[in-house]
Amino acid sequence: MHEQSSKQRKNTRTAFTIIEMVTALAISTLIVAAMGSAVMVAAAALPTTEIEQFQKTGLQLDWLMLEVSEVDTIKTATGTELTFTIPDRNGDDQPELISYTWDGIAGSSLYRTYNTATPEAVASGIDSFAVSSTTSAYTLGVTPDIKRSRVDSVSISLMPTGAKRSLRRTIDLPNAPKMLDLWVRTDFDSDPTVIDKDYSGQPDWYKSTYSGGSYSPTDISDGWWNAKASLGVKSPGMINAPMSVSTRVRLGSKDDQSIIQITIEVANFGAAMLRLTSTRQNSNIKILLEQLDGIRWNSLHSDNAPADTLDLKIITEPTSDTVTLIVNGNTLTTINYVRRAFGISGSVFFKASGTGVYYDWFDVRIGGTSP
């Protein structure tokens, strides 16, 4: 009997009573509620404005990179400035100039300038804005090889005030836009003296006083200018960077003459001055490339071309003091020049002598050294 009672006690299994279970459930509910409240308090304490600012800045950066993806040429892509051109948007047949700049002061705004409009703040409260790019060399397809720089990709980092890290975007540019300090062109579809392609606030071309004659836009017809005066590039600077100058010209009568004259590498009142003259003869065109040596013009190269429309291009390389002459796509010479002319500023201008000189277009590009 005693042994049976002990055995029964040993086989007895303990369990929660209903009261104990209800009590435990109530306590658990209180604990879960307290934990939920703690989470809500912690979430409320998070810097939501900072998060929203970070998200907003990310959207602004994405929009910026979308514009960069349309780039034609890049002028500046370093430090705290990004300036570039994109294809025509407003229907004036001119590229649009866009610039993003930051003054380097923590907490200030990032500004966007569109052509000549007033700069607009596109992102406020910015602690840093940095632009970088990767470049590579490309050749101009002439002999010997002449190299220029192109931009393969652009990277931008942007950090809003109070953020712990920067937002960064990198975009590859399949069209590899050129790095140019200045690019002006006229196709004589309109009066070039009113065109402001780089939105500098002044026309790209001006009526030069180099020679006599009178310029009039009425001399432009069907995309050709019957040159009776001189046109020059406005304010090209000292031109200490590589440059290409090109045009298409037609000489209608004997002794009609096209002249391209440039002044480059200006420093301490010294400069190099080059002149390309194309003169119509009976059955051909005499081409003469000269340099000014003191007060005298000396020949660098002379050649002949058929009496037809000419495509002329001059490429100058200040690092090697060389000039390359290309006529109708053929390289005629690459030769050294000297700095023995007087100069106070760089210049590029086109002129004519005779009544049958017609220009189809002018194109001047400055900058683009090899990386």
Secondary structure, DSSP 8 states (H G I E B T S, - for coil): -HHHHHHHHHH------HHHHHHHHHHHHHHHHHHHHHHHHHHHTS-HHHHHHHHHHHHHHHHHHHHHTT-SEEEEEEBTEEEEEE--SSSSSS-EEEEEEE-S-TTEEEEEEETTS--EEEEEEEEEEEEEEEEEEEE-S-SS--EEEEEEEEEEEEEETT-SS-EEEEEE-TT--EE-SEEEEE-SSS-GGG--TT-SSS-SEEEESSS-S---GGGEETTEEE-SSEEEES--TT--S-EEEEEEEEE-STT-EEEEEEEEEEETTEEEEEEEEEEE-SSEEEEEEEEEETTEEEEEEEEEEESS-EEEEEEEETTTTEEEEEETTEEEEEEE---BEE-SS-EEEEEEESS-EEEEEEEEEE-----
